């Protein structure tokens, strides 16, 4: 039986295919864009990009398409880009929705791959060669329609902003957040933040049907080039931002 393929990601990057491929094969480079900081990140990278993946390539004319394939039938391909000469066309394809990650409304693996591709693109194009440190929150109650968490954190109008548009949000403490909206999906928002150095924030919104009663919100902030003191300042402001928007203590570490 032939499995139906779905294209989750397709992007052209003005970066040589060899460089993109290296960022998919070298663990220290994968660390600059994959998932988020945790005690298990190195083990996850080894499992996902060393133990469980098969590598292949197909020569087509003067070009080569390289591919990584997982037991779940997820496939990442890297080839020369027609749209960006000298650059790379990157795709992520998956088989028809898996019961394990898809509940009829939301596919967690789709969201993971989409976020990962945006983080890879940012690491290659905006912060090349820089080590990454992340901050994250997960599983926060999204609130009901009259009291949405996204409104409380100052992002109430973000979905009305066009791609490439400027976002200005006022945090609960009164400080302003400036950003550019670079992706807008039903369950995912990606913002390039303006600040001391460019950072990337990926916000995941799980619908209420998948996480009753209101849905949940999670976010990952990827920072680059910050010294320890500055990173601790960012960590403090990040924690205060999300904590001050919660209606009551939840026990969720932020």
C-alpha positions as CSV (number, residue, x, y, z in Angstrom):
1,X,0.0,0.0,0.0
2,X,1.3,3.4,-0.9
3,X,1.2,5.9,1.9
4,X,-0.2,9.3,1.1
5,X,2.4,12.0,1.4
6,X,1.8,15.5,2.9
7,X,4.2,18.4,2.5
8,X,4.6,20.0,5.9
9,X,7.4,22.4,5.1
10,X,8.8,23.8,1.8
11,X,11.3,26.7,2.0
12,X,14.0,28.2,-0.1
13,X,17.1,29.2,1.8
14,X,19.9,31.4,0.4
15,X,22.5,29.0,2.0
16,X,24.5,26.3,0.2
17,X,23.0,22.8,0.4
18,X,26.2,21.5,1.9
19,X,25.8,23.9,4.8
20,X,22.2,23.1,5.4
21,X,23.0,19.4,5.3
22,X,25.7,19.8,7.8
23,X,23.2,21.4,10.2
24,X,21.1,18.3,9.9
25,X,24.0,15.8,10.5
26,X,26.3,17.4,13.0
27,X,24.9,17.2,16.6
28,X,26.6,20.4,17.7
29,X,25.0,22.3,14.8
30,X,21.6,20.6,15.3
31,X,21.7,22.0,18.9
32,X,21.5,25.5,17.4
33,X,18.0,25.0,16.2
34,X,16.4,21.7,17.3
35,X,13.6,21.8,19.9
36,X,14.7,23.7,23.1
37,X,17.2,23.5,26.0
38,X,16.5,20.6,28.4
39,X,18.5,18.0,30.3
40,X,17.6,15.5,27.6
41,X,18.3,17.6,24.5
42,X,21.7,15.9,23.6
43,X,20.1,12.5,24.1
44,X,17.1,13.5,21.9
45,X,19.5,14.7,19.2
46,X,21.4,11.5,19.2
47,X,18.2,9.4,19.1
48,X,16.5,11.4,16.4
49,X,19.5,12.2,14.1
50,X,21.9,9.3,14.7
51,X,20.1,6.2,15.9
52,X,16.7,6.4,14.3
53,X,17.3,8.0,10.9
54,X,18.4,6.6,7.5
55,X,20.4,8.8,5.2
56,X,20.1,8.6,1.4
57,X,20.7,10.6,-1.8
58,X,19.6,10.7,-5.4
59,X,21.7,12.2,-8.2
60,X,19.6,14.1,-10.7
61,X,21.5,15.7,-13.6
62,X,24.0,18.1,-12.0
63,X,22.2,18.1,-8.7
64,X,21.9,15.8,-5.7
65,X,18.8,15.4,-3.5
66,X,19.8,14.3,0.0
67,X,17.2,12.8,2.3
68,X,16.7,11.8,5.9
69,X,14.0,9.2,6.6
70,X,12.6,8.2,10.0
71,X,10.7,5.0,10.9
72,X,7.5,7.2,11.2
73,X,8.0,7.8,7.4
74,X,8.8,11.5,8.1
75,X,11.3,12.7,5.3
76,X,13.5,15.7,5.2
77,X,15.0,16.5,1.8
78,X,17.8,19.0,0.8
79,X,18.5,20.0,-2.8
80,X,19.7,22.9,-4.8
81,X,17.1,25.7,-5.1
82,X,15.7,26.8,-8.4
83,X,14.2,30.0,-6.8
84,X,17.5,30.9,-5.0
85,X,20.5,30.0,-7.2
86,X,23.3,28.7,-5.0
87,X,20.8,28.2,-2.2
88,X,18.8,25.3,-0.9
89,X,15.2,23.9,-1.2
90,X,14.3,22.2,2.0
91,X,11.2,20.1,2.4
92,X,9.6,18.0,5.2
93,X,7.0,15.5,4.1
94,X,5.0,13.1,6.3
95,X,2.6,10.2,5.6
96,X,-1.2,10.6,6.2
97,X,-2.0,11.7,9.8
98,X,-0.9,9.3,12.4
99,X,-3.3,8.3,15.1
100,X,-0.6,8.8,17.7
101,X,-0.1,12.5,17.0
102,X,-3.3,13.5,15.3
103,X,-6.7,13.8,17.1
104,X,-8.7,15.1,14.2
105,X,-8.0,18.7,14.9
106,X,-4.3,19.1,15.8
107,X,-1.2,17.1,14.8
108,X,1.6,17.6,17.3
109,X,4.3,16.2,14.9
110,X,3.3,18.7,12.2
111,X,3.7,21.5,14.6
112,X,7.1,20.2,15.9
113,X,8.5,20.0,12.3
114,X,7.2,23.4,11.3
115,X,8.7,25.0,14.4
116,X,12.0,23.2,13.9
117,X,12.2,24.4,10.2
118,X,11.6,28.0,11.3
119,X,14.3,27.7,14.0
120,X,16.7,26.1,11.5
121,X,16.1,28.9,9.0
122,X,16.6,31.6,11.7
123,X,19.9,30.0,12.9
124,X,21.2,29.8,9.3
125,X,20.1,33.2,8.0
126,X,20.0,35.5,11.0
127,X,22.4,34.1,13.6
128,X,24.9,32.0,11.6
129,X,27.6,30.4,13.6
130,X,26.1,31.5,17.0
131,X,25.4,29.2,19.9
132,X,21.8,29.2,21.1
133,X,20.2,29.3,24.5
134,X,16.4,28.9,24.9
135,X,13.6,29.7,27.3
136,X,10.3,28.0,27.2
137,X,6.8,27.6,28.7
138,X,4.3,24.8,27.9
139,X,0.8,23.8,28.7
140,X,-0.5,27.1,29.8
141,X,-4.3,27.4,29.9
142,X,-5.3,29.5,26.9
143,X,-8.3,31.0,28.7
144,X,-11.9,31.4,27.4
145,X,-13.0,33.9,24.8
146,X,-13.6,36.6,27.3
147,X,-10.2,36.2,29.0
148,X,-7.6,34.8,26.6
149,X,-4.0,34.3,27.7
150,X,-2.7,35.7,24.4
151,X,-4.6,39.0,25.3
152,X,-3.2,39.0,28.8
153,X,0.4,38.8,27.5
154,X,-0.2,41.7,25.2
155,X,-0.5,39.8,21.9
156,X,-4.2,40.2,21.3
157,X,-3.9,41.7,17.8
158,X,-1.1,39.5,16.5
159,X,-3.3,37.4,14.2
160,X,-4.5,40.5,12.4
161,X,-1.0,41.4,11.4
162,X,0.1,40.5,7.9
163,X,3.2,38.4,7.3
164,X,6.3,40.6,7.5
165,X,4.3,43.2,9.5
166,X,5.5,44.8,12.7
167,X,4.1,43.6,16.0
168,X,4.1,45.7,19.1
169,X,2.9,44.2,22.3
170,X,2.6,45.7,25.8
171,X,3.5,43.2,28.4
172,X,1.6,43.1,31.7
173,X,4.5,45.1,33.4
174,X,4.1,47.9,30.9
175,X,7.2,47.2,28.8
176,X,7.0,47.0,25.1
177,X,7.8,44.0,22.9
178,X,8.8,44.7,19.2
179,X,8.8,42.0,16.6
180,X,8.2,41.0,13.0
181,X,5.7,38.3,12.2
182,X,7.3,35.7,10.0
183,X,4.8,32.8,10.1
184,X,1.1,32.5,10.9
185,X,-0.6,29.1,11.0
186,X,-3.8,28.2,12.8
187,X,-1.8,26.5,15.6
188,X,1.6,28.3,15.3
189,X,3.0,31.9,15.4
190,X,6.6,32.7,14.7
191,X,8.0,36.1,15.6
192,X,11.5,37.6,15.1
193,X,12.0,39.8,18.1
194,X,13.8,43.1,18.1
195,X,16.3,43.7,20.9
196,X,19.9,43.6,21.9
197,X,20.3,40.8,19.5
198,X,17.7,39.2,17.2
199,X,15.8,36.4,18.8
200,X,13.1,34.0,17.6
201,X,9.9,33.2,19.5
202,X,7.6,30.3,18.4
203,X,4.2,30.2,20.0
204,X,2.1,27.1,19.8
205,X,-1.7,27.2,20.3
206,X,-3.3,23.9,20.8
207,X,-7.1,24.1,20.2
208,X,-9.7,23.5,22.9
209,X,-10.9,20.4,21.2
210,X,-7.5,18.8,21.6
211,X,-6.8,20.2,25.1
212,X,-10.1,20.9,26.9
213,X,-11.5,23.1,28.2
214,X,-9.8,26.1,26.6
215,X,-6.8,24.8,24.7
216,X,-3.2,25.5,25.7
217,X,-0.4,27.9,24.8
218,X,3.3,27.1,24.7
219,X,6.3,29.2,23.6
220,X,10.0,28.8,22.9
221,X,12.4,31.7,22.8
222,X,15.7,31.1,21.0
223,X,18.4,33.6,21.9
224,X,21.9,34.0,20.5
225,X,25.1,35.8,21.5
226,X,24.1,36.8,25.0
227,X,26.6,36.8,27.9
228,X,25.5,35.1,31.1
229,X,24.4,38.3,32.8
230,X,22.3,39.5,29.9
231,X,20.8,36.0,29.5
232,X,19.7,36.0,33.1
233,X,18.1,39.4,32.7
234,X,16.2,38.0,29.7
235,X,15.2,34.9,31.7
236,X,13.9,37.0,34.5
237,X,11.8,39.2,32.2
238,X,10.5,36.1,30.3
239,X,9.4,34.4,33.5
240,X,7.8,37.6,34.8
241,X,6.0,38.2,31.5
242,X,4.2,34.8,31.4
243,X,3.7,34.5,35.2
244,X,2.1,37.9,35.5
245,X,-0.4,37.0,32.8
246,X,-1.6,33.8,34.6
247,X,-4.9,34.2,36.5
248,X,-3.5,32.2,39.5
249,X,-0.5,30.0,40.3
250,X,-0.5,26.8,38.2
251,X,2.5,25.0,39.4
252,X,4.0,25.1,35.8
253,X,7.7,25.9,35.8
254,X,8.4,29.1,33.8
